[in-house]
Amino acid sequence: MRRLFNSARELWTRHPVALGVVATFGLSLLLRWLFLQAVPDRNWPFSIFFYGDSRFFHTYALDWARERPSQATLPYHPPLFPWALGLLYRVLGEPQGSAYPYKLVLAVLNSATVALTWAWWRKVLGTGWSLLAAALFASSFGWLVLSTTYSNEVLYALFLSATCALMLQHRAGPTWTGAALLGAVMGLGSLTRAEHLYLWPFLLAWAWLYRGKTPLPALAVRWGAAVLVSALVMAPWAVHNARVLRDINARTPGLEPLPELAPVTVYGPINFAMANHAGATGGFTPDSVNRLGQEGNLDVANPAQRRLLLHGYAEGLAWIREHPADAARLCVAKLDRWLDGLGLGFGASNVPSGLSGNRAPVDLFVPEGAWLKWPLLLLLLAGAALSLLPPWRAFALFTAVVLHRALITLAFFGYTRGLLAIFPALLPLLLLPLIALAARRPSLAPRLPAFAAAALLLLWVEAGALALGAPRGFMASGSTDSASGKLIQDDWVRIWPR
């Protein structure tokens, strides 16, 4: 036994990164597989805890896999995730009554994201704290749900992680290869979540802090090359969108034409209008569009809806100017919804927050006992403040990412899943105050993260025990369809264990 232990320690000493990547990937995938065994929805194309845009993703992917020609439709959703899902349908075959194989592939993808993220976290956090961060990422209940259902956050987290890794590697200025890789990753991330494109100013501002003695013209050329590559990655889709919008304008000659330049989507103006009006709640509320007719469907031939597609920013800003107090309260509500992501717990049972709660439209389940978000919010604010100090300046990159997402949230909708999507940047900031405190006690510094990570492994034991039994049952209530009597999945749904 001692010889085996010594061999393992020698192997770790020789290949720490490779073994760490394998271990974090394997443990992450194991927990996701165990989680799927214990839920009753593993064969459904969505989750009890998250419905989101799964119906759209499935339909789009099916059409793409079948190469089914369709009339040009408004480019409302970013295309990359449904393309990836369509590719899965081509490789594995179309769904035959079960979405389990595709969910398992998404679990593999997210497990790879955890492993990749740990690899670069190790350089920033150190081995012990990075292992704790990886254990928190792997065991996050929110990510157990998102990584085992049709959600584009699965793909987006990978690109955000790669973006942070490349920025840290090339903080003093990218090489030509680094600029090309960063541009490609930024382009792909933008085709997954359109707001990723607007992360560029925040990244460049952080890079300015690390410019060192590199001549400014050389930096400008290389960062400019990275931005150009991202534009080239998005160019084919932008050309497609221009063709589609030109066709739509030709079919509706009596209406004001839509602009043909749309690098990713056209949803910016109409989403801004839906997010900022008298009836807005802070989350996704399409009521302002539904009242305009077409039975809740977006129709470019509807003059009132067309106006929001064109002038949604102006209408939203006009309401904000006229009702500043209401707009301020709405901003607080948006941030509160977003920060609910901190209230989600860990493991298959969402410890300590529990499995009773509510699922907002197009968003993730939020437990009733969401008290956890308040102490974590204090840690986040402390970490952001520490990142501005010289010893922790590298963490300012993560503060920039969180600030970018907070501003997007204030402008549009407060999504709980929006906070989970930035986990690669969020977790280092949450751990930074603890790292700073532990640094004052050198004897405690390596032990604290090791003990915490070991304690989290109990969540794997619990998931294994749950997987051995019958899938857990859940009850749900909410508004129902008048014809079928079924729950309206795009509305509020209350969930609790049976």
Salt bridges, closest charged atoms under 4 A:
GLU10 OE2 - ARG14 NH2 2.85
ASP53 OD1 - HIS77 NE2 3.89
ASP63 OD1 - ARG68 NH1 2.49
GLU67 OE2 - ARG90 NH2 3.19
GLU94 OE1 - ARG66 NH2 2.90
GLU153 OE2 - ARG193 NH1 3.97
GLU153 OE2 - ARG417 NH1 2.58
GLU195 OE2 - ARG193 NE 3.00
GLU195 OE2 - ARG405 NH1 3.10
ASP247 OD2 - ARG251 NH1 2.55
GLU256 OE1 - HIS311 NE2 3.05
GLU260 OE1 - ARG246 NE 3.41
GLU315 OE2 - ARG307 NE 2.78
ASP326 OD1 - ARG329 NH2 2.26
ASP336 OD1 - LYS373 NZ 2.56
ASP340 OD1 - LYS373 NZ 2.71
ASP363 OD1 - ARG417 NE 3.95
GLU368 OE2 - ARG494 NH1 2.53
ASP490 OD2 - ARG55 NH2 3.13
